[in-house]
Amino acid sequence: MREIVFDTETTGVFPDHLEVELRDRIVEIGCVELFNLERTGREYHVYLNPERSVPDEVVRVHGLTRDFLVQHRKFADVADEFLEFVGDAPLVAHNAAFDQGFLNAELRRLRREPHPAERFVDTLMIARKRFPGASCSLDALAKRFQLDRYGFDLTARKGAGGHGALIDARILAEVYLQLKGGREQRLAFDPVEVATEST
Protein backbone atom coordinates (compact mmCIF):
# COMPACT_ATOMS: atom_id res chain seq x y z
CA MET A 1 0.00 0.00 0.00
CA ARG A 2 1.24 3.47 -0.89
CA GLU A 3 1.37 6.07 1.91
CA ILE A 4 2.68 9.63 2.07
CA VAL A 5 4.40 10.86 5.23
CA PHE A 6 3.57 14.54 5.34
CA ASP A 7 4.63 17.63 7.31
CA THR A 8 4.17 21.38 7.05
CA GLU A 9 5.73 24.51 8.48
CA THR A 10 3.42 27.49 8.87
CA THR A 11 3.20 31.14 9.91
CA GLY A 12 1.30 30.24 13.09
CA VAL A 13 -1.56 28.10 14.36
CA PHE A 14 -4.77 29.75 13.11
CA PRO A 15 -5.53 28.85 9.46
CA ASP A 16 -9.21 29.77 9.91
CA HIS A 17 -8.87 33.04 11.86
CA LEU A 18 -12.03 35.16 11.67
CA GLU A 19 -9.98 38.06 10.31
CA VAL A 20 -8.82 37.05 6.85
CA GLU A 21 -5.57 39.03 6.99
CA LEU A 22 -4.62 37.22 10.22
CA ARG A 23 -5.13 33.71 8.86
CA ASP A 24 -1.97 31.66 9.06
CA ARG A 25 -0.57 29.99 5.96
CA ILE A 26 1.69 27.11 4.99
CA VAL A 27 5.29 28.13 4.24
CA GLU A 28 6.84 24.69 3.61
CA ILE A 29 5.63 21.21 2.66
CA GLY A 30 7.68 18.03 2.92
CA CYS A 31 6.55 14.56 1.84
CA VAL A 32 8.17 11.11 1.89
CA GLU A 33 6.65 8.25 -0.10
CA LEU A 34 6.27 4.78 1.42
CA PHE A 35 5.15 1.60 -0.30
CA ASN A 36 4.34 -1.43 1.83
CA LEU A 37 6.18 0.21 4.74
CA GLU A 38 9.35 0.72 2.70
CA ARG A 39 10.77 4.08 1.65
CA THR A 40 10.76 4.40 -2.13
CA GLY A 41 13.20 7.31 -2.27
CA ARG A 42 10.58 9.61 -3.80
CA GLU A 43 10.04 12.88 -1.95
CA TYR A 44 8.24 16.16 -2.50
CA HIS A 45 9.50 19.43 -1.04
CA VAL A 46 8.55 23.04 -1.61
CA TYR A 47 8.83 26.41 0.12
CA LEU A 48 5.81 28.68 -0.23
CA ASN A 49 5.20 32.41 -0.29
CA PRO A 50 2.52 32.82 2.43
CA GLU A 51 1.43 36.24 1.15
CA ARG A 52 1.62 37.61 4.68
CA SER A 53 4.14 38.35 7.42
CA VAL A 54 5.95 35.65 9.41
CA PRO A 55 6.08 36.39 13.17
CA ASP A 56 9.54 36.45 14.76
CA GLU A 57 8.61 33.73 17.25
CA VAL A 58 7.72 31.42 14.36
CA VAL A 59 10.91 32.22 12.46
CA ARG A 60 12.80 31.07 15.55
CA VAL A 61 11.21 27.63 15.12
CA HIS A 62 11.78 26.98 11.41
CA GLY A 63 14.13 29.77 10.33
CA LEU A 64 12.03 30.80 7.32
CA THR A 65 11.79 34.57 6.97
CA ARG A 66 9.38 36.52 4.81
CA ASP A 67 12.30 37.89 2.77
CA PHE A 68 13.27 34.30 1.90
CA LEU A 69 9.74 33.06 1.28
CA VAL A 70 8.60 35.87 -1.06
CA GLN A 71 11.06 34.49 -3.63
CA HIS A 72 9.09 31.25 -3.83
CA ARG A 73 5.82 30.15 -5.36
CA LYS A 74 2.39 30.45 -3.77
CA PHE A 75 0.29 27.43 -2.81
CA ALA A 76 -1.99 28.15 -5.77
CA ASP A 77 1.02 27.68 -8.06
CA VAL A 78 1.97 24.27 -6.65
CA ALA A 79 -1.43 22.81 -5.75
CA ASP A 80 -1.70 20.64 -8.86
CA GLU A 81 1.80 19.16 -8.58
CA PHE A 82 1.37 18.54 -4.85
CA LEU A 83 -2.00 16.82 -5.32
CA GLU A 84 -0.57 14.76 -8.17
CA PHE A 85 2.29 13.61 -5.94
CA VAL A 86 0.09 12.55 -3.03
CA GLY A 87 -2.61 11.08 -5.26
CA ASP A 88 -5.20 9.17 -3.25
CA ALA A 89 -2.69 7.76 -0.73
CA PRO A 90 -3.28 8.02 3.02
CA LEU A 91 -1.42 10.97 4.56
CA VAL A 92 0.68 10.11 7.62
CA ALA A 93 1.24 13.08 9.94
CA HIS A 94 2.17 13.77 13.55
CA ASN A 95 -0.74 15.56 15.24
CA ALA A 96 -2.55 15.16 11.94
CA ALA A 97 -5.38 17.57 12.78
CA PHE A 98 -2.88 20.46 12.59
CA ASP A 99 -1.57 19.62 9.11
CA GLN A 100 -5.03 18.62 7.90
CA GLY A 101 -6.44 21.96 9.05
CA PHE A 102 -3.80 23.94 7.19
CA LEU A 103 -3.92 21.83 4.03
CA ASN A 104 -7.70 22.00 3.85
CA ALA A 105 -7.68 25.77 4.47
CA GLU A 106 -5.34 26.17 1.49
CA LEU A 107 -7.50 23.90 -0.66
CA ARG A 108 -10.68 25.77 0.27
CA ARG A 109 -9.07 29.06 -0.79
CA LEU A 110 -8.74 27.51 -4.24
CA ARG A 111 -12.25 26.03 -4.12
CA ARG A 112 -10.74 22.54 -4.11
CA GLU A 113 -12.17 19.56 -2.27
CA PRO A 114 -10.76 19.29 1.29
CA HIS A 115 -9.30 16.00 2.50
CA PRO A 116 -11.50 14.11 5.00
CA ALA A 117 -10.15 13.23 8.44
CA GLU A 118 -10.29 9.51 7.68
CA ARG A 119 -7.62 9.96 5.03
CA PHE A 120 -5.05 10.94 7.68
CA VAL A 121 -3.02 8.55 9.83
CA ASP A 122 -2.06 10.28 13.09
CA THR A 123 1.23 8.99 14.48
CA LEU A 124 0.72 11.00 17.67
CA MET A 125 -2.39 8.95 18.47
CA ILE A 126 -0.58 5.71 17.60
CA ALA A 127 2.35 6.63 19.85
CA ARG A 128 0.13 7.63 22.78
CA LYS A 129 -1.58 4.24 22.66
CA ARG A 130 1.76 2.44 22.53
CA PHE A 131 3.52 4.59 25.17
CA PRO A 132 0.80 5.81 27.56
CA GLY A 133 1.97 8.53 29.92
CA ALA A 134 5.23 9.15 28.04
CA SER A 135 6.11 12.17 25.94
CA CYS A 136 5.12 11.45 22.36
CA SER A 137 6.43 14.54 20.61
CA LEU A 138 8.28 13.83 17.38
CA ASP A 139 11.58 14.71 19.06
CA ALA A 140 10.83 12.40 22.00
CA LEU A 141 9.98 9.53 19.67
CA ALA A 142 13.11 10.14 17.59
CA LYS A 143 15.17 9.83 20.77
CA ARG A 144 13.22 6.78 21.95
CA PHE A 145 13.94 5.00 18.67
CA GLN A 146 17.55 6.28 18.67
CA LEU A 147 17.32 7.77 15.22
CA ASP A 148 20.74 9.33 15.67
CA ARG A 149 21.96 5.84 14.74
CA TYR A 150 20.76 6.59 11.21
CA GLY A 151 22.60 9.88 10.94
CA PHE A 152 19.94 12.29 12.16
CA ASP A 153 21.45 15.15 14.19
CA LEU A 154 18.78 15.39 16.88
CA THR A 155 20.69 17.99 18.91
CA ALA A 156 20.55 20.47 16.01
CA ARG A 157 16.75 20.52 16.28
CA LYS A 158 16.92 22.39 19.58
CA GLY A 159 18.31 25.62 18.13
CA ALA A 160 16.80 28.34 15.98
CA GLY A 161 15.57 26.98 12.68
CA GLY A 162 15.95 23.40 13.85
CA HIS A 163 12.67 22.29 12.32
CA GLY A 164 11.85 21.91 8.64
CA ALA A 165 9.03 20.15 6.82
CA LEU A 166 11.19 17.75 4.82
CA ILE A 167 13.59 16.77 7.60
CA ASP A 168 10.61 16.35 9.93
CA ALA A 169 8.84 14.18 7.33
CA ARG A 170 11.99 12.06 7.01
CA ILE A 171 12.23 11.65 10.76
CA LEU A 172 8.51 10.89 10.98
CA ALA A 173 8.81 8.27 8.24
CA GLU A 174 11.35 6.37 10.35
CA VAL A 175 9.29 6.85 13.52
CA TYR A 176 6.21 5.53 11.69
CA LEU A 177 8.11 2.47 10.46
CA GLN A 178 9.25 1.80 14.03
CA LEU A 179 5.71 2.24 15.37
CA LYS A 180 4.42 -0.18 12.74
CA GLY A 181 6.88 -2.92 13.65
CA GLY A 182 10.37 -1.72 14.47
CA ARG A 183 11.87 -2.03 11.03
CA GLU A 184 15.68 -1.91 11.20
CA GLN A 185 16.73 -0.67 7.80
CA ARG A 186 19.34 1.81 6.74
CA LEU A 187 18.11 5.15 5.42
CA ALA A 188 18.43 5.52 1.68
CA PHE A 189 18.98 9.28 1.90
CA ASP A 190 21.23 11.73 3.70
CA PRO A 191 19.03 13.11 6.50
CA VAL A 192 21.10 16.26 6.93
CA GLU A 193 21.22 17.15 3.25
CA VAL A 194 19.48 20.42 2.51
CA ALA A 195 16.81 19.66 -0.06
CA THR A 196 16.19 22.06 -2.88
CA GLU A 197 12.79 23.26 -3.93
CA SER A 198 10.92 21.01 -6.32
CA THR A 199 10.79 22.28 -9.88
C-alpha positions in Angstrom: 0.0 0.0 0.0 1.2 3.5 -0.9 1.4 6.1 1.9 2.7 9.6 2.1 4.4 10.9 5.2 3.6 14.5 5.3 4.6 17.6 7.3 4.2 21.4 7.1 5.7 24.5 8.5 3.4 27.5 8.9 3.2 31.1 9.9 1.3 30.2 13.1 -1.6 28.1 14.4 -4.8 29.8 13.1 -5.5 28.8 9.5 -9.2 29.8 9.9 -8.9 33.0 11.9 -12.0 35.2 11.7 -10.0 38.1 10.3 -8.8 37.0 6.8 -5.6 39.0 7.0 -4.6 37.2 10.2 -5.1 33.7 8.9 -2.0 31.7 9.1 -0.6 30.0 6.0 1.7 27.1 5.0 5.3 28.1 4.2 6.8 24.7 3.6 5.6 21.2 2.7 7.7 18.0 2.9 6.5 14.6 1.8 8.2 11.1 1.9 6.7 8.3 -0.1 6.3 4.8 1.4 5.2 1.6 -0.3 4.3 -1.4 1.8 6.2 0.2 4.7 9.3 0.7 2.7 10.8 4.1 1.6 10.8 4.4 -2.1 13.2 7.3 -2.3 10.6 9.6 -3.8 10.0 12.9 -1.9 8.2 16.2 -2.5 9.5 19.4 -1.0 8.6 23.0 -1.6 8.8 26.4 0.1 5.8 28.7 -0.2 5.2 32.4 -0.3 2.5 32.8 2.4 1.4 36.2 1.1 1.6 37.6 4.7 4.1 38.4 7.4 6.0 35.7 9.4 6.1 36.4 13.2 9.5 36.4 14.8 8.6 33.7 17.3 7.7 31.4 14.4 10.9 32.2 12.5 12.8 31.1 15.6 11.2 27.6 15.1 11.8 27.0 11.4 14.1 29.8 10.3 12.0 30.8 7.3 11.8 34.6 7.0 9.4 36.5 4.8 12.3 37.9 2.8 13.3 34.3 1.9 9.7 33.1 1.3 8.6 35.9 -1.1 11.1 34.5 -3.6 9.1 31.3 -3.8 5.8 30.2 -5.4 2.4 30.5 -3.8 0.3 27.4 -2.8 -2.0 28.1 -5.8 1.0 27.7 -8.1 2.0 24.3 -6.7 -1.4 22.8 -5.8 -1.7 20.6 -8.9 1.8 19.2 -8.6 1.4 18.5 -4.8 -2.0 16.8 -5.3 -0.6 14.8 -8.2 2.3 13.6 -5.9 0.1 12.5 -3.0 -2.6 11.1 -5.3 -5.2 9.2 -3.2 -2.7 7.8 -0.7 -3.3 8.0 3.0 -1.4 11.0 4.6 0.7 10.1 7.6 1.2 13.1 9.9 2.2 13.8 13.6 -0.7 15.6 15.2 -2.6 15.2 11.9 -5.4 17.6 12.8 -2.9 20.5 12.6 -1.6 19.6 9.1 -5.0 18.6 7.9 -6.4 22.0 9.0 -3.8 23.9 7.2 -3.9 21.8 4.0 -7.7 22.0 3.9 -7.7 25.8 4.5 -5.3 26.2 1.5 -7.5 23.9 -0.7 -10.7 25.8 0.3 -9.1 29.1 -0.8 -8.7 27.5 -4.2 -12.2 26.0 -4.1 -10.7 22.5 -4.1 -12.2 19.6 -2.3 -10.8 19.3 1.3 -9.3 16.0 2.5 -11.5 14.1 5.0 -10.2 13.2 8.4 -10.3 9.5 7.7 -7.6 10.0 5.0 -5.0 10.9 7.7 -3.0 8.5 9.8 -2.1 10.3 13.1 1.2 9.0 14.5 0.7 11.0 17.7 -2.4 8.9 18.5 -0.6 5.7 17.6 2.3 6.6 19.8 0.1 7.6 22.8 -1.6 4.2 22.7 1.8 2.4 22.5 3.5 4.6 25.2 0.8 5.8 27.6 2.0 8.5 29.9 5.2 9.1 28.0 6.1 12.2 25.9 5.1 11.4 22.4 6.4 14.5 20.6 8.3 13.8 17.4 11.6 14.7 19.1 10.8 12.4 22.0 10.0 9.5 19.7 13.1 10.1 17.6 15.2 9.8 20.8 13.2 6.8 22.0 13.9 5.0 18.7 17.6 6.3 18.7 17.3 7.8 15.2 20.7 9.3 15.7 22.0 5.8 14.7 20.8 6.6 11.2 22.6 9.9 10.9 19.9 12.3 12.2 21.4 15.1 14.2 18.8 15.4 16.9 20.7 18.0 18.9 20.5 20.5 16.0 16.7 20.5 16.3 16.9 22.4 19.6 18.3 25.6 18.1 16.8 28.3 16.0 15.6 27.0 12.7 15.9 23.4 13.9 12.7 22.3 12.3 11.8 21.9 8.6 9.0 20.1 6.8 11.2 17.8 4.8 13.6 16.8 7.6 10.6 16.3 9.9 8.8 14.2 7.3 12.0 12.1 7.0 12.2 11.6 10.8 8.5 10.9 11.0 8.8 8.3 8.2 11.4 6.4 10.3 9.3 6.9 13.5 6.2 5.5 11.7 8.1 2.5 10.5 9.2 1.8 14.0 5.7 2.2 15.4 4.4 -0.2 12.7 6.9 -2.9 13.7 10.4 -1.7 14.5 11.9 -2.0 11.0 15.7 -1.9 11.2 16.7 -0.7 7.8 19.3 1.8 6.7 18.1 5.2 5.4 18.4 5.5 1.7 19.0 9.3 1.9 21.2 11.7 3.7 19.0 13.1 6.5 21.1 16.3 6.9 21.2 17.2 3.2 19.5 20.4 2.5 16.8 19.7 -0.1 16.2 22.1 -2.9 12.8 23.3 -3.9 10.9 21.0 -6.3 10.8 22.3 -9.9 
